[in-house]
Amino acid sequence: MSAESRILQPDLVEQLSNLQLHANLVVEGLLAGLHSSPLHGSSIEFSEHKEYSPGEDLRHLDWKVYGRADRYVVKKYEDETNLKAIFLLDGSASMGYRAFKGERPSKLELGRVLAAALALVMLRQQDSPGLVTCQDGRIARDVPPRASKTHWQEFLQSLVLLQPEGGSDLLAPLDTLLERQRGRIMLFLISDLLDVPQALFAKLKQFRARKHDVTLFHVLDPDERDFPFDRMMQFEDMETEGMVIADPDGIREEYLRAVEEWLTNVRLQAMDGGMDYQSVLTDEDPASVLMAYLKRRERR
């Protein structure tokens, strides 16, 4: 079974086939496409090849490749990609939570689907997705933004190999990403955001201050939101392994109030920072979630 088929169902791929991901930023690139660009001229730093599309500048055709392989490809330079995006996927232990009966995916499994599906949409429109996975406050895997088939396989394989473990400190990975960006990007943060210090949103606001486009996919299991438990239970923190025995009936009202306050705070901070915010539950159809998200951006 291929890495793609392990993550993406054929019906999801088909439903997204006619949709596009529109940038809310002005893209620092040159290729003909969906996104506005403020730049003219070209960088001298060669990056990669892409298949030629009618209407592109013939000056960038690589005639040596045509002579060897009898196919038209265009040279792409470091500043000439239509749109670069980085999918920052939280691989902490809490993302591995799965409902008792296993009738729905874990948060990490859903996160893989969201990242792969949106990356595929980007590749179809000749844009460049990259992937960063993080665990315990460090970058676990780092796949730079590219638009090649080889890169796509590396992107998928990195998703497949990611297993939930460790804590969910996202600050250091975000800081690394922020400092190394030369041009404007789209940043997709996919996380349950269970440990959200004020500093996290302060860091994300720095991305927005530098004109990056930021989307939060807030992935939760319905158990975390609705607290459906009905008997004395032992609850375990999946990241610290701390345990507590509690009667759900005795804490349900306070728990639901705290969760609602937390969710409201996350949404308001995202809105205040000029970010897109998308709440996703693991029992939702990812195709419906993504189509609604892409169509909303298209209208905007």
C-alpha positions as CSV (number, residue, x, y, z in Angstrom):
1,M,0.0,0.0,0.0
2,S,1.4,3.4,-1.0
3,A,1.9,6.2,1.5
4,E,-0.7,8.3,-0.3
5,S,-3.4,5.5,-0.1
6,R,-2.6,5.0,3.6
7,I,-3.6,8.6,4.3
8,L,-6.0,9.8,1.6
9,Q,-9.2,8.0,0.6
10,P,-10.0,8.0,-3.1
11,D,-13.3,9.7,-2.6
12,L,-11.6,12.6,-0.7
13,V,-9.1,13.1,-3.4
14,E,-11.9,13.2,-6.0
15,Q,-14.0,15.6,-4.0
16,L,-11.1,18.1,-3.7
17,S,-10.1,17.7,-7.4
18,N,-11.8,20.9,-8.6
19,L,-11.0,23.1,-5.6
20,Q,-8.2,25.6,-5.2
21,L,-6.3,27.1,-2.2
22,H,-6.3,30.9,-2.5
23,A,-3.7,32.9,-0.6
24,N,-4.8,35.8,1.5
25,L,-1.3,37.3,1.1
26,V,0.6,38.9,-1.8
27,V,2.9,36.1,-3.0
28,E,6.5,36.9,-3.7
29,G,6.7,34.9,-6.9
30,L,6.6,35.1,-10.7
31,L,4.9,32.1,-12.1
32,A,1.4,32.5,-13.7
33,G,-1.1,31.3,-11.2
34,L,-3.7,32.1,-8.6
35,H,-1.8,34.5,-6.4
36,S,-0.9,38.2,-6.7
37,S,2.8,39.0,-6.9
38,P,4.7,42.3,-6.2
39,L,7.9,41.2,-7.8
40,H,9.4,41.5,-11.3
41,G,12.7,39.9,-12.6
42,S,14.1,36.6,-11.3
43,S,16.5,35.2,-8.7
44,I,19.7,33.6,-9.9
45,E,19.5,30.8,-7.3
46,F,18.1,27.7,-9.1
47,S,15.7,25.6,-7.0
48,E,14.0,22.9,-9.1
49,H,12.2,21.9,-12.4
50,K,8.5,21.8,-13.1
51,E,6.5,20.7,-16.1
52,Y,5.9,23.5,-18.6
53,S,2.3,24.9,-18.7
54,P,1.0,26.8,-21.7
55,G,1.4,30.6,-21.2
56,E,4.5,30.4,-19.1
57,D,7.6,32.5,-20.0
58,L,9.6,30.5,-22.7
59,R,12.8,32.1,-21.5
60,H,12.8,29.7,-18.5
61,L,12.5,26.5,-20.6
62,D,15.4,24.1,-19.9
63,W,16.5,23.0,-23.4
64,K,19.1,20.6,-22.1
65,V,16.3,18.5,-20.4
66,Y,14.3,18.7,-23.6
67,G,17.3,17.4,-25.6
68,R,17.8,14.5,-23.2
69,A,14.2,13.5,-22.3
70,D,12.1,15.1,-25.1
71,R,9.9,16.9,-22.6
72,Y,9.4,20.6,-21.7
73,V,10.3,21.7,-18.2
74,V,10.7,25.1,-16.7
75,K,13.5,26.2,-14.4
76,K,12.2,27.4,-11.1
77,Y,14.3,29.7,-8.9
78,E,14.2,30.2,-5.2
79,D,11.9,33.3,-5.4
80,E,9.7,32.1,-8.2
81,T,7.3,29.7,-6.7
82,N,3.7,30.8,-6.8
83,L,3.0,30.0,-3.1
84,K,5.0,28.3,-0.4
85,A,3.2,26.7,2.6
86,I,4.4,24.9,5.7
87,F,2.2,22.4,7.5
88,L,3.3,22.4,11.2
89,L,1.8,19.2,12.6
90,D,1.7,18.6,16.4
91,G,3.0,15.0,17.0
92,S,2.6,15.1,20.8
93,A,1.2,12.1,22.8
94,S,-2.2,13.8,23.3
95,M,-2.7,13.8,19.5
96,G,-2.9,10.0,19.7
97,Y,-6.1,10.0,21.7
98,R,-8.7,7.7,20.2
99,A,-12.3,7.1,21.4
100,F,-12.7,3.8,23.4
101,K,-14.5,1.9,20.7
102,G,-12.1,3.1,17.9
103,E,-15.0,4.2,15.7
104,R,-13.2,7.4,14.7
105,P,-9.6,8.3,13.9
106,S,-7.1,9.7,16.4
107,K,-6.4,13.4,16.3
108,L,-3.0,12.7,14.7
109,E,-4.6,10.5,12.0
110,L,-7.0,13.3,11.1
111,G,-4.2,15.8,11.2
112,R,-2.3,13.7,8.6
113,V,-5.4,13.7,6.3
114,L,-5.8,17.5,6.6
115,A,-2.1,18.2,5.8
116,A,-1.9,15.7,2.9
117,A,-5.2,16.7,1.3
118,L,-4.4,20.5,1.3
119,A,-0.8,19.7,0.1
120,L,-2.3,17.8,-2.8
121,V,-4.5,20.7,-3.7
122,M,-1.4,22.9,-3.7
123,L,0.6,20.6,-5.9
124,R,-2.2,20.4,-8.4
125,Q,-2.1,24.2,-8.8
126,Q,1.8,24.1,-9.0
127,D,2.4,25.5,-5.5
128,S,4.9,24.2,-3.0
129,P,3.9,22.6,0.3
130,G,6.4,21.8,3.1
131,L,6.0,19.8,6.3
132,V,7.4,20.2,9.8
133,T,6.4,17.8,12.5
134,C,7.2,18.6,16.2
135,Q,7.4,16.7,19.5
136,D,8.7,17.7,22.9
137,G,9.5,21.3,21.8
138,R,11.7,20.2,18.8
139,I,11.4,19.7,15.1
140,A,11.1,15.9,14.4
141,R,10.9,16.0,10.6
142,D,11.5,18.8,8.2
143,V,10.5,18.6,4.5
144,P,11.2,22.0,2.8
145,P,8.5,23.4,0.4
146,R,8.9,21.9,-3.1
147,A,6.5,21.0,-5.9
148,S,8.2,17.8,-7.3
149,K,6.9,14.2,-7.3
150,T,9.9,13.1,-5.3
151,H,9.2,15.7,-2.7
152,W,5.5,14.6,-2.5
153,Q,6.6,11.1,-1.6
154,E,8.9,12.4,1.1
155,F,6.1,14.6,2.5
156,L,3.7,11.6,2.7
157,Q,6.3,9.2,4.1
158,S,7.1,11.7,6.9
159,L,3.4,11.8,7.8
160,V,3.1,8.1,7.9
161,L,6.2,7.7,10.1
162,L,5.1,10.2,12.7
163,Q,3.8,8.5,15.8
164,P,2.4,10.4,18.8
165,E,4.8,10.8,21.7
166,G,6.2,13.4,24.1
167,G,4.9,16.9,25.0
168,S,3.3,19.6,22.9
169,D,5.6,22.6,23.2
170,L,5.2,24.4,19.9
171,L,7.1,27.6,20.6
172,A,10.7,26.6,19.7
173,P,9.6,25.0,16.3
174,L,7.6,28.1,15.5
175,D,10.5,30.4,16.4
176,T,12.8,28.4,14.1
177,L,10.3,28.6,11.2
178,L,9.8,32.3,11.7
179,E,13.5,33.2,11.6
180,R,14.3,31.2,8.5
181,Q,11.6,32.5,6.2
182,R,12.8,34.7,3.4
183,G,9.5,35.3,1.6
184,R,5.9,35.2,2.5
185,I,4.4,31.8,3.3
186,M,1.2,30.2,4.4
187,L,1.5,28.5,7.8
188,F,-0.9,25.7,8.7
189,L,-0.7,24.8,12.4
190,I,-2.5,21.5,13.0
191,S,-2.8,20.7,16.8
192,D,-5.2,20.0,19.6
193,L,-3.7,23.1,21.3
194,L,-4.1,21.5,24.7
195,D,-1.2,23.4,26.1
196,V,-1.6,26.9,24.8
197,P,0.4,29.5,26.6
198,Q,-0.1,33.2,25.8
199,A,3.4,33.1,24.2
200,L,2.1,30.8,21.5
201,F,-0.3,33.3,20.1
202,A,2.2,36.1,20.6
203,K,4.6,34.1,18.3
204,L,1.8,33.5,15.7
205,K,1.1,37.2,15.7
206,Q,4.7,37.7,14.7
207,F,4.1,35.6,11.6
208,R,1.1,37.8,10.8
209,A,3.2,41.0,11.4
210,R,5.6,39.7,8.8
211,K,2.6,39.3,6.3
212,H,2.5,35.5,6.5
213,D,-0.9,33.8,6.1
214,V,-1.7,31.7,9.2
215,T,-4.4,29.1,9.6
216,L,-5.1,27.1,12.8
217,F,-6.7,23.7,12.5
218,H,-7.9,23.0,16.0
219,V,-8.3,19.2,16.1
220,L,-10.3,17.6,19.0
221,D,-12.0,14.4,19.8
222,P,-15.7,14.8,20.8
223,D,-14.9,13.1,24.1
224,E,-12.7,16.1,25.0
225,R,-15.5,18.6,24.2
226,D,-18.6,16.8,25.4
227,F,-17.2,14.7,28.3
228,P,-19.6,11.7,27.8
229,F,-18.3,9.5,30.6
230,D,-20.8,8.2,33.1
231,R,-19.0,6.1,35.7
232,M,-16.1,6.4,38.1
233,M,-13.0,6.4,36.0
234,Q,-9.2,6.8,36.1
235,F,-8.1,9.7,33.7
236,E,-4.5,9.7,32.5
237,D,-2.6,12.7,31.0
238,M,-1.1,11.2,27.8
239,E,1.9,13.6,27.9
240,T,2.9,13.6,31.6
241,E,1.3,10.2,32.4
242,G,-0.2,11.8,35.5
243,M,-3.4,10.0,36.7
244,V,-6.5,11.0,38.7
245,I,-9.6,9.0,39.7
246,A,-12.8,11.0,39.4
247,D,-16.6,10.7,39.2
248,P,-17.6,12.3,35.9
249,D,-21.0,13.3,37.2
250,G,-19.3,15.3,40.0
251,I,-17.0,17.3,37.7
252,R,-18.9,17.4,34.4
253,E,-20.4,20.9,34.9
254,E,-17.1,22.5,35.9
255,Y,-15.3,20.6,33.1
256,L,-17.7,21.7,30.4
257,R,-17.6,25.3,31.6
258,A,-13.7,25.3,31.5
259,V,-13.6,23.8,28.1
260,E,-16.1,26.4,26.7
261,E,-14.0,29.2,28.2
262,W,-10.8,27.7,26.7
263,L,-12.3,27.3,23.2
264,T,-13.7,30.8,23.3
265,N,-10.3,32.2,24.3
266,V,-8.5,30.3,21.5
267,R,-11.0,31.5,18.9
268,L,-10.8,35.1,20.1
269,Q,-7.0,35.1,20.2
270,A,-6.9,33.7,16.6
271,M,-9.4,36.3,15.4
272,D,-7.5,39.1,17.2
273,G,-4.3,38.0,15.5
274,G,-5.8,38.0,12.0
275,M,-5.6,34.2,11.6
276,D,-8.0,31.8,10.1
277,Y,-9.4,29.4,12.7
278,Q,-11.0,26.1,11.9
279,S,-12.3,23.8,14.6
280,V,-12.3,20.1,13.5
281,L,-13.7,17.1,15.4
282,T,-12.5,13.6,14.7
283,D,-16.0,12.4,13.9
284,E,-16.4,15.0,11.1
285,D,-16.0,14.2,7.5
286,P,-12.7,15.7,6.5
287,A,-13.8,16.3,2.9
288,S,-16.7,18.4,4.1
289,V,-14.5,20.4,6.5
290,L,-11.9,21.1,3.8
291,M,-14.4,22.0,1.1
292,A,-16.0,24.5,3.4
293,Y,-12.6,25.9,4.3
294,L,-11.4,26.2,0.7
295,K,-14.7,27.7,-0.5
296,R,-14.7,30.3,2.3
297,R,-11.2,31.4,1.3
298,E,-12.2,31.6,-2.3
299,R,-15.1,33.9,-1.5
300,R,-12.8,36.0,0.5
